[in-house]
Amino acid sequence: DVERSRGLGDVYKRQVPALSGQPMPRAGQPDVFGSVAMPIARTMLDGKWASVSATLPGKGVWSSIVGAARGASALQQVGMINGWVNRRLHFVDDRRGGDNWAPAAQTLQSGAGDCEDYAIAKMKLLEAAGFDQHAMFLVIARDLVRQADHAVLAVRIGEDLMILDNMTDRVLPSSSVGDYRPIMSFNAFGRWTHGYRVAKPQPVQFAAR
């Protein structure tokens, strides 16, 4: 079971211990939540992804946070930007209107968006602050607790992929988050679907007769 605590409108997802023996995410691949990412040529979401791929303009309501993040370490950058976006934006569920993906500048100027708008805004803010584009992935996932689609930003720091989520200001390694099953991932250089390693069955041994 997954436990959540609610306080001041924030939802804190349970952190679970990383499974011993679980392979570390491969460099350049969004192997989030214990999955294996598999490159694909196209997806049904390519049009939406293309519509939000533009870089942020040089000046805007984001200028101060981008300036502050530029001089920080990678881990500090993701913590600063994750918290800043979570505080600035008001969650609005647009699924009834067709689940539109908004460019980061539009989302940040309006101060509202849904989960993928939060994740896209964080990606573009980190990009503007100098974070490696190869190391960031927009992840579309299934929330196994709420039984709903969700989106987060995964960024590689060291050997793990860290998860930036609109549900919490905590930045956790994907190996310790047990609530999500990834479906599709995107970045500036590729698209991926996700699967899981299957252990080979042990040979059946029969007792001597």
Sine and cosine of phi, psi and omega as CSV:
sin_phi,cos_phi,sin_psi,cos_psi,sin_omega,cos_omega
0.00,0.00,0.47,-0.88,-0.01,-1.00
-0.94,-0.35,0.78,-0.63,0.00,-1.00
-0.98,-0.21,0.61,-0.79,0.08,-1.00
-0.75,-0.67,0.53,-0.85,0.13,-0.99
-0.85,-0.52,0.66,-0.75,-0.03,-1.00
-0.93,-0.37,0.73,-0.69,0.06,-1.00
-0.42,-0.91,0.79,-0.62,0.01,-1.00
0.80,0.59,0.56,0.83,0.08,-1.00
0.99,0.11,-0.07,1.00,0.00,-1.00
-1.00,-0.04,0.57,-0.82,0.08,-1.00
-0.92,-0.38,0.84,-0.55,-0.03,-1.00
-0.95,-0.31,0.92,-0.39,-0.04,-1.00
-0.98,0.20,0.49,-0.87,-0.07,-1.00
-0.92,0.38,0.71,-0.70,0.13,-0.99
-1.00,-0.06,0.83,-0.56,-0.02,-1.00
-0.92,-0.38,0.51,-0.86,-0.01,-1.00
-0.87,0.49,0.61,-0.79,0.08,-1.00
-0.90,0.43,0.64,-0.77,0.00,-1.00
-0.94,0.33,0.77,-0.63,0.05,-1.00
-0.91,0.41,0.68,-0.74,-0.02,-1.00
1.00,0.08,-0.09,1.00,0.04,-1.00
-0.94,0.34,0.80,-0.60,-0.03,-1.00
-0.87,0.49,0.59,-0.81,0.08,-1.00
-0.96,0.29,0.50,-0.87,0.04,-1.00
-0.84,0.54,0.67,-0.74,0.03,-1.00
-0.96,0.29,0.58,-0.82,0.03,-1.00
-0.86,0.51,0.73,-0.68,0.04,-1.00
0.99,0.17,0.03,1.00,-0.03,-1.00
-0.83,-0.56,0.66,-0.76,0.00,-1.00
-1.00,0.08,0.90,0.43,-0.01,-1.00
-0.98,0.19,0.89,0.45,-0.09,-1.00
-0.99,0.13,0.47,-0.88,0.13,-0.99
0.82,0.57,0.59,0.81,0.04,-1.00
0.98,0.21,0.17,0.99,-0.04,-1.00
-1.00,0.03,0.14,-0.99,0.17,-0.99
-0.91,-0.41,0.88,-0.48,0.00,-1.00
-0.99,0.12,0.72,-0.70,-0.04,-1.00
-0.84,-0.54,0.88,-0.48,-0.02,-1.00
-0.87,0.50,0.63,-0.78,0.07,-1.00
-0.72,-0.70,0.39,-0.92,-0.10,-1.00
-0.98,0.18,-0.59,0.81,-0.05,-1.00
-0.44,-0.90,0.37,-0.93,0.04,-1.00
-0.65,-0.76,0.21,-0.98,0.03,-1.00
-0.95,0.31,-0.17,0.98,-0.02,-1.00
-0.97,-0.22,0.14,0.99,-0.07,-1.00
-0.86,0.51,-0.62,0.78,0.00,-1.00
-0.90,0.44,-0.67,0.74,0.03,-1.00
-0.91,0.42,-0.67,0.74,0.00,-1.00
-0.89,0.46,-0.69,0.73,0.01,-1.00
-0.88,0.47,-0.54,0.84,-0.05,-1.00
-0.95,0.30,-0.24,0.97,-0.05,-1.00
-0.87,-0.49,0.24,0.97,-0.12,-0.99
-0.99,0.10,-0.14,0.99,-0.04,-1.00
-0.92,0.40,0.54,-0.84,0.06,-1.00
-0.96,0.28,0.36,-0.93,0.05,-1.00
-0.94,0.35,0.61,-0.79,0.15,-0.99
-0.87,0.49,0.36,-0.93,-0.07,-1.00
-0.90,0.44,-0.51,0.86,-0.04,-1.00
-0.81,-0.59,0.58,-0.81,0.02,-1.00
0.14,-0.99,-0.18,-0.98,0.00,-1.00
-0.89,0.45,-0.25,0.97,-0.04,-1.00
-1.00,-0.01,-0.08,1.00,-0.14,-0.99
-0.84,0.54,-0.68,0.74,-0.08,-1.00
-0.93,0.36,-0.67,0.74,-0.02,-1.00
-0.94,0.34,-0.59,0.81,0.05,-1.00
-0.90,0.43,-0.68,0.73,0.02,-1.00
-0.88,0.47,-0.66,0.75,0.01,-1.00
-0.92,0.38,-0.62,0.79,-0.06,-1.00
-0.96,0.29,-0.44,0.90,-0.05,-1.00
-0.86,0.50,-0.52,0.85,-0.04,-1.00
-1.00,-0.09,0.16,0.99,-0.08,-1.00
-0.98,-0.21,0.23,-0.97,0.09,-1.00
-0.95,0.31,0.23,-0.97,-0.02,-1.00
-0.85,0.53,-0.70,0.71,-0.02,-1.00
-0.92,0.39,-0.62,0.78,0.07,-1.00
-0.91,0.42,-0.64,0.77,0.02,-1.00
-0.85,0.53,-0.76,0.65,-0.06,-1.00
-0.92,0.38,-0.58,0.81,0.04,-1.00
-0.92,0.40,-0.70,0.71,0.00,-1.00
-0.89,0.46,-0.74,0.67,-0.10,-1.00
-0.96,0.27,-0.61,0.79,0.06,-1.00
-0.86,0.51,-0.76,0.65,-0.01,-1.00
-0.91,0.41,-0.64,0.77,-0.04,-1.00
-0.90,0.44,-0.73,0.69,0.00,-1.00
-0.91,0.41,-0.68,0.74,0.00,-1.00
-0.87,0.49,-0.59,0.80,0.01,-1.00
-0.97,0.22,-0.58,0.81,-0.11,-0.99
-0.97,0.25,-0.60,0.80,-0.12,-0.99
-1.00,-0.04,0.56,-0.83,0.12,-0.99
-0.97,-0.23,0.77,-0.64,-0.06,-1.00
-0.95,0.30,0.79,-0.62,0.07,-1.00
-0.75,-0.66,0.86,-0.52,0.00,-1.00
-0.99,0.10,0.91,-0.42,-0.05,-1.00
-0.96,-0.29,0.29,0.96,-0.08,-1.00
-0.88,0.47,-0.53,0.85,0.02,-1.00
-0.92,0.39,-0.40,0.92,0.02,-1.00
-1.00,-0.08,0.17,0.99,0.05,-1.00
0.96,-0.27,0.14,0.99,0.04,-1.00
0.81,0.59,0.90,0.43,0.00,-1.00
-0.97,0.24,0.62,-0.79,0.10,-0.99
-0.99,-0.16,0.82,-0.57,-0.06,-1.00
-0.98,-0.21,0.61,-0.79,0.13,-0.99
-0.85,0.53,0.49,-0.87,-0.08,-1.00
-0.84,0.54,-0.68,0.74,-0.02,-1.00
-0.87,0.49,-0.68,0.74,0.02,-1.00
-0.90,0.44,-0.71,0.70,0.00,-1.00
-0.88,0.48,-0.73,0.69,-0.06,-1.00
-0.94,0.35,-0.56,0.83,0.03,-1.00
-0.95,0.30,-0.61,0.79,-0.01,-1.00
-0.98,0.20,-0.45,0.89,-0.02,-1.00
0.97,0.23,0.36,0.93,-0.03,-1.00
-0.51,-0.86,0.45,-0.90,0.04,-1.00
0.10,-0.99,0.10,-0.99,0.10,-0.99
-0.96,-0.27,-0.20,-0.98,-0.24,-0.97
-0.86,0.51,-0.66,0.75,-0.01,-1.00
-0.95,0.31,-0.47,0.88,0.06,-1.00
-0.92,0.39,-0.64,0.77,0.10,-1.00
-0.86,0.52,-0.76,0.65,-0.07,-1.00
-0.90,0.43,-0.66,0.75,0.01,-1.00
-0.91,0.42,-0.67,0.74,0.03,-1.00
-0.87,0.49,-0.68,0.74,0.02,-1.00
-0.90,0.43,-0.66,0.75,0.03,-1.00
-0.87,0.50,-0.72,0.70,-0.06,-1.00
-0.95,0.30,-0.53,0.85,0.09,-1.00
-0.92,0.39,-0.69,0.73,0.04,-1.00
-0.90,0.43,-0.65,0.76,0.06,-1.00
-0.85,0.52,-0.71,0.70,0.01,-1.00
-0.91,0.42,-0.47,0.88,0.02,-1.00
-0.99,0.10,-0.04,1.00,0.07,-1.00
0.98,-0.18,0.14,0.99,0.01,-1.00
-0.93,0.36,0.58,-0.81,-0.05,-1.00
-0.89,0.45,0.87,-0.50,0.00,-1.00
-0.90,0.44,-0.49,0.87,0.03,-1.00
-0.91,0.42,-0.37,0.93,-0.14,-0.99
-0.98,-0.19,0.25,0.97,-0.01,-1.00
-0.82,-0.57,0.66,-0.75,-0.05,-1.00
-0.64,-0.77,0.80,-0.61,0.19,-0.98
-0.98,0.17,0.85,-0.52,-0.08,-1.00
-0.92,-0.40,0.86,-0.51,0.13,-0.99
-1.00,-0.07,0.81,-0.58,-0.15,-0.99
-0.67,-0.74,0.18,-0.98,0.13,-0.99
-0.97,-0.25,0.82,-0.57,0.08,-1.00
-0.99,0.16,0.93,-0.36,-0.11,-0.99
-0.96,0.28,-0.29,0.96,0.02,-1.00
-1.00,0.08,-0.78,0.63,-0.02,-1.00
-0.99,0.13,-0.19,0.98,-0.07,-1.00
0.82,0.58,0.80,0.60,-0.02,-1.00
-0.57,-0.82,0.38,-0.92,0.09,-1.00
-0.96,0.28,0.50,-0.87,-0.05,-1.00
-0.54,-0.84,0.22,-0.98,0.07,-1.00
-0.61,-0.79,0.64,-0.77,0.04,-1.00
-0.67,-0.74,0.22,-0.97,0.14,-0.99
-0.96,-0.27,0.77,-0.64,0.09,-1.00
-0.94,-0.33,0.74,-0.67,0.02,-1.00
-0.77,-0.64,0.64,-0.77,-0.01,-1.00
-1.00,0.04,0.82,-0.57,0.12,-0.99
-0.73,-0.69,0.89,-0.45,-0.08,-1.00
0.93,0.38,-0.79,-0.62,-0.08,-1.00
-0.99,-0.14,-0.05,1.00,-0.07,-1.00
-0.85,-0.53,0.25,-0.97,0.12,-0.99
-0.98,-0.19,0.84,-0.54,-0.02,-1.00
-1.00,-0.08,0.60,-0.80,-0.12,-0.99
-0.95,-0.30,0.84,-0.55,0.09,-1.00
-0.97,-0.23,0.89,-0.45,-0.19,-0.98
-0.78,-0.62,0.67,-0.74,0.04,-1.00
-0.94,0.34,-0.18,0.98,-0.01,-1.00
-1.00,0.08,-0.17,0.99,0.00,-1.00
-0.39,-0.92,0.50,-0.87,0.09,-1.00
-1.00,0.09,-0.15,0.99,0.04,-1.00
-0.97,0.25,0.69,-0.73,0.06,-1.00
-0.97,-0.26,0.93,-0.36,-0.12,-0.99
-0.92,-0.40,0.52,-0.86,0.12,-0.99
-0.91,0.40,0.61,-0.79,-0.05,-1.00
-0.88,0.48,-0.45,0.89,-0.02,-1.00
-0.93,0.38,-0.22,0.97,-0.01,-1.00
-0.92,-0.38,0.19,0.98,0.03,-1.00
-0.94,-0.33,0.86,-0.50,-0.12,-0.99
-0.94,-0.34,0.14,0.99,-0.13,-0.99
-1.00,-0.08,-0.23,0.97,-0.18,-0.98
-0.90,-0.44,0.59,-0.81,0.14,-0.99
-0.88,-0.47,0.93,-0.38,-0.07,-1.00
-0.93,0.36,0.57,-0.82,0.00,-1.00
-0.91,-0.41,-0.76,0.65,-0.09,-1.00
-0.50,-0.86,0.54,-0.84,0.04,-1.00
-0.69,-0.73,0.46,-0.89,-0.04,-1.00
-0.65,-0.76,0.56,-0.83,0.33,-0.94
-0.51,-0.86,-0.14,-0.99,-0.09,-1.00
-0.91,0.42,-0.22,0.98,-0.14,-0.99
-0.86,-0.51,-0.03,1.00,-0.02,-1.00
-0.02,-1.00,0.03,-1.00,0.05,-1.00
-0.70,-0.71,0.54,-0.84,-0.05,-1.00
-0.64,-0.77,0.53,-0.85,0.29,-0.96
-0.95,-0.31,0.10,-1.00,-0.15,-0.99
-0.76,-0.64,0.62,-0.78,0.11,-0.99
-0.68,-0.73,-0.10,-1.00,-0.02,-1.00
-0.72,-0.69,0.58,-0.82,0.07,-1.00
-0.92,0.38,0.65,-0.76,0.02,-1.00
-0.92,-0.40,0.83,-0.56,0.00,-1.00
-0.93,0.37,0.66,-0.76,0.04,-1.00
-0.93,0.36,0.71,-0.70,0.02,-1.00
-0.90,0.43,0.60,-0.80,0.03,-1.00
-0.96,0.28,0.61,-0.79,0.03,-1.00
-0.87,0.48,0.62,-0.78,0.00,-1.00
-0.98,0.20,0.76,-0.65,0.03,-1.00
-0.94,-0.34,0.75,-0.66,0.00,-1.00
-0.97,-0.24,0.66,-0.75,0.03,-1.00
-0.92,0.40,0.59,-0.80,0.02,-1.00
-0.90,0.43,0.62,-0.78,0.02,-1.00
-0.99,-0.17,0.00,0.00,0.00,0.00
